[in-house]
Amino acid sequence: MNVPVRAVDQRLLAEKPRLCAAWERLCDVAAFDGSVLADVLTVLLSTAPAAFPDIGPLLRLTSPPPLPRRTAGHPRAFKGTKYRPPKRPRPAVLDLRSALCSRRNTYALLEHLWPWRAEALAQLARLRFDEAGLARLARCPTPPLDPYLLFHHGGSPPPAKLAPLFVEWILPALAGASWPIVRRAASLFEQLRLADERHLAALGARLVRVASAERALEWWEALGGQPGDRRSDFFALVLDTGAWTESPARVSEALVDLGHGAKAERYKPWAFVLLAGLARKLNPAYLAAGIRFAVAYAPNWWFGELADDAPDFGPGTAAALLAALPAEWDGDLLISGHMDARNRPPLHDRRPGGQHPRRARPSRGLEAGDLRRLLPRARRELC
């Protein structure tokens, strides 16, 4: 969806007033000076070019005729004389806005205005543009090929080759990031084929804005392990649950199990439980075991809300829980027991020898009460 700049809430676009003012002044330019260059740079540094073909007529800029010079016949260059040469024609008013929509015309305009760069950069400094970015522009004796990249991303190569849709959709969210981060984001943009999914790219850009660029790209990498038709749901849940505040590496195994083992109708509720638990800083081993048990033994299970944590659920608890179960058991009861484990305090008393006979009941299935009695035993065996 395209929204005019004037319709954008100023809370979402802090530079809206100065951007709109500069854009309006560029529609009526009678003479070139530092103020015109300041307006041009305001537009170029505050916006990213759209992914449109570079077409349109070539901008032709003509310099006004020079003032009369002193000669042998007119040593005072006509100053104070009765005879005056014809007045110079008044230059036509120009609308430079269309020139900024074409890369080649933009560079031609910058070449014409660059002699006034000192005056223009001083005006931008008073408007509180980034000082480091302005210093990089001031060191350029000729106009940079891409003022936006040079200003926002120091160290970028002069002919940076970035996908046009990446520049339009993602690059503005990365303003201020180092060039290696931009290259990494551009590579993931290609790997995930975000150019074919605008909604997913918009969610990815939103994630970059709310989180740090490094953390957001970690979640971009985690997205690669999720089913293609569920990626929008995954990114939306990462944003809605606040899971972006944590690193996905904490539950990397659970994310793999979720992406490869969850049924289509179970994916969203399972992902919500996992990501909400991560946002609440719950025990990652506990979260991973729940997803692993559901994938292996109860693919139709509906997780409830994780009200409490299980801080004593260690890496080996899941294996001990399986070892403590009878030969015949119901997978759904295993999951329900896993969910109840957080409310069962560990028992530290042991019988002599530390062995507990398994009381299997082949005549009936495992009941919830049996599973609750087995969970403390699994915990004791880990002590």
N, C-alpha and C positions, 0 to 999 in steps of 0.2 A: 504494500500500500504506500503510495506517495502522498506526502502531506506538504503543502506550501510552508515555507519558513515562517511566514506571518501567522500561520495557524498553530504553530508549535508553542506549547507552554514554555514560558521563559524559565521555569524551574528545571526543565529538561535541557534547555539550551541557554546557558548563562551569557554567551556572547551574542545573543540574538539582537539586542539594540544596535551595537556597533556594526554588526554584519549587515543588517538591513539599511542602516544609514549609509554605509560605504557603497552598497549596491545601488541605492537610489542616486547618489552623486555621480556614479559612473555612466548614467544614462544621458548626462548633459555636460560634456567636457569640452570647454572652449580652448584651453591652453594646457600644455603639458608642464608639470612641475612636480615637486616632491610630494605635495598633497595627493596628486593623482596616483603616484606610485604607492603611497601609503594605503590608499583605498584598494588598489589592485592587490597588494600583498595581504590586506585584511581578508579579502575574499579567498585568495589562494591558500592562505594558511589556516583558514577556519573551515574549509570544505574540502571534500575529496572529489575527484572527477568521476562523472558517471561513466558507465561502461557503454558508451555510444561510439559509433565510428567517427573518425576525425574528418568530417566533411564540411563543406561550406566554402564561400569565396575567401580568397586570401586577402588579409587585411593590408591595405596600402597606406602607409603613413608618410606624409610629406612634411618636410621642415619648412617653416615660414622663411621668406626671403630675408637675407641678412640686412642689417642696418647699413646706411651709406658709410663708406670708409673715406678717410682723408686721402686726397690725391693732390698732384701738383696744381691742377686747375681749381680744385676746391679744398684748400688746406684745412678749412674748418668743418669739412663734411656737412656743408649746408647749414650749420648752426649759426643763427643770427643773420642769415641772408634773406633777401626778399624772395628769391626764387627757391622753392622747395620741390623736391622730387615728388612724384605721385605717391600717395599713401599706400602702404602695403595693404593688400586685401585682407579683410578680416577672416581668420580661419573658420571653416565650417564647424558647427557644433557636432561632436561625435558621440555616438552611443557605443561604449566599449564593452557592454555586457555580453554581446554575442561573441566578441573576440576571446573572452575567458572561457567559452565553451569549446574551444578548439585548441589543441595542444600547440600546433604550429603557429597559430595566431597569437597565442599567449606568449610564446617565446619571442616573437617579433615585437610585441608590445613591450616586453621587459627589456629587450635590447635598446629600444628607443628611450625608455624611462630610466635605465640603470644609472646614468650620470647623476641623478638626484637621490641615489640610495642613502647617502648620509643623512640628508634631511628627512627622508621617509622613515628610516629606521629609528631616528630620534622621536618621531611622532608615535611610532608603534611602541617604543619604550614607555612613553607617557601613558599609553593605553594599557600598560602592564602585560604586554606580551612576554613570553619566556626570554629571559636575558641570555641564556646559553644559546638558544636557537637564533636570536638576533645576532649574536656575536659570530656564529657560523656564516650567516648571510653577509655580514659586513666584511668578512675575509675574502669574499668572492669578487675578483676584478671584473668578471663577466657574469651575466645572469646564470644561475644554476638551471640545469635541465628540469629538475623537479624541486621547486622551492619547498613544497609540503614535506617531502621525505627528508630533505636536509635540515629543515627547521625542527621537526618532531623526532627524528631518529638519527642521531649523530652516528657517523661511521658507515652510513649507507653508501654503496657504490654509485657513481654518477649515472650509469645507465641501468638502474635497477629494473629487473624484469619480474614483474608481479602480475598475476592474473587480473584482468580488469574488474571482474566481479569481486575478487578478494579486496581490491582497493576500494571499491564502492561500499561493500557490505561490512567488512571486518576491520580494515585499516584504521578508520576513525576511532574505533574502540581501543586500539593499541597505542594511541597518542602518548608519547613519552617513553615507550618501551625501547629497549636496546635493539640494535639491528639483528643480533642472533635470535632474539625472541620473535621478531617479525618473520625471519626466514623460517623458523620452526612452525609458526602459525600458518604460513603460506604452504608449507609442505603438508601439514595435516589437512588443510583445506582441500588440497588436491587428492590426498589419500582417501578422505571421507566422502569425496564427491559432493561437497556442499554446494557447488555451483548449480547442481541439479535440484536442490531442495532449499528453496529460499526461506521457508518457515524454520527449518532446522538451522540454517545459517544465522537467522535472526536470533534464535535462542542461544546459539554459540556466542554471538556478539554481546548479547545481554549478560551472559556468564562472564565474559571478559571484563565488562564494565563493573559488575558488582564484586567480583573477586580480583585478586591480583592476576596479572597476565600469566605468571608461572603456574599458579594453582589452576586457573581456568584451562590451560593447555594440558594439565594432567588429566582433567575430566574429559577433554577432547580425546585423549589417547584411550581412556576407559570406554568411550563411546564406540570405539572400533570393535569391541568384543560383544556388542549387543546386536540383536536381530535388526535387520534393516527397517522393517515396518514398525519397530518399537523404539526407534532412536528419538523421535520427537517426545514420546512419553517419558523416556529416560531423562532427557535434558530438562523437561518441564518439572519433573519430580526433584531433580537436583536443585533447581531454583526454588521450588515451593517449600521443600522440607528444610532448606538451609544446609544441606549436605555439602555445599560448596565451601563451607568454612573449614572442612576437614579434608585431608588428603585421601584420594581413593585407594592409595596403596595400603591403607589399614585394612581394607576389606577386598583386596584384589582377588583372592580365591573365591569369595562369595559372589563377586561380580561375574566371574567366569562361569560359576555354576548357574547363576541367574540367567545369563545370556544363552547358555547352551541347553539348560534343562527345564526351564519354566515353560509350561504350556501357554498358548496365546491368551487364553481367558484368565490365566493366573498371573501373568507377568506383571501387570500393573500393581495389584495388591501386594505381591511379594516384593517388588522393587520399592514400594512405599515403606514397608516395614523395615527393609534393610537400610534405606537412605535416611529415614527418620531416626532409626537407632544410631546410625553413624553421626548424625547431627547432634544427638543428645549425648555423644561420647560414651555409648554403651560398650561393653566388652566386645571387641571384634571377634574373638574366638567363639563367643556365645552366638553372635549374629551369624557367623559363617556356618556353625554347626546346624542352626535352624534351617538355613537354606539348603545345606547339603542333605539333611535328613528328609526334607520335603521333596527334593528332586529324586532321591533314591527310593524312598519308601511310601510317600504320601503325595503323589503329584497333583491330587485334587484338593489338598488341604487349604483352608482359608485361615490365614494368620489373624489373630486378634491383636489388639494394641499391646505393645510392650510397656507395661506400666513400671516395671522395676528392672534393675540391672542384675547380673549374675557375676560379680567380680571374681569369685573363686572358680569360675568355669575356665579351666586351663586348656592348653593345646591337646592334652591327652584325655580330657574328660569324655569326649565323644566316643573314643575307642573303648574306654572302661564301661560306659553306659551300654554299649552294644554287647560287650562281653558278659555283662551281668544279666542279660535278658534270657528267658527260657527259649527252648528250641522253637516253640510255636508262639507267635505274638502278632499283634496287629500293628501295621505301620502307623496308622493314625494315632494309636495310643502312645507310640514312641514320641511323636511330635508333641502331643499334648503333655506328655511327661517332661519333654524338653522345655516346654513353656512353663510348667510348674516348678522346674528346678530352681528358679530364682527365688522362690518363696520357701524352699526347704532348707533349713539350717543344717550344716554338716554335722555328722555325728562322729565323735572322736573315740568312743569306747569300742573296743574290739574284743571278740571272744578269744579264748585260748587257741593259739595256732593261727589266728588271723584268717581262717577259712570258714566260709558260710555255705552250707549245703544248698544247692539250688532246688527249690521245690516246684518243679514243673507240674502242671495240671493238664495232662493230655485230654481230659474229658471236657474241658471248656477252654475258650480263648482267654487271653490275658486281659484282665480287667484293670480299670484305672487304679483301684486300690492296690493291686499287686505292683503296678508300675511305680506308684508313689513309694512303696516299700523298697523297691529296688534302687531308686535314685540315690538315697543316702548311702547305700552300699557301694555304688559306683564312686561316690565321692570319697568314702573311707579308703578305698583301694588306691587312691591317688595320694593319700597322706604319707 
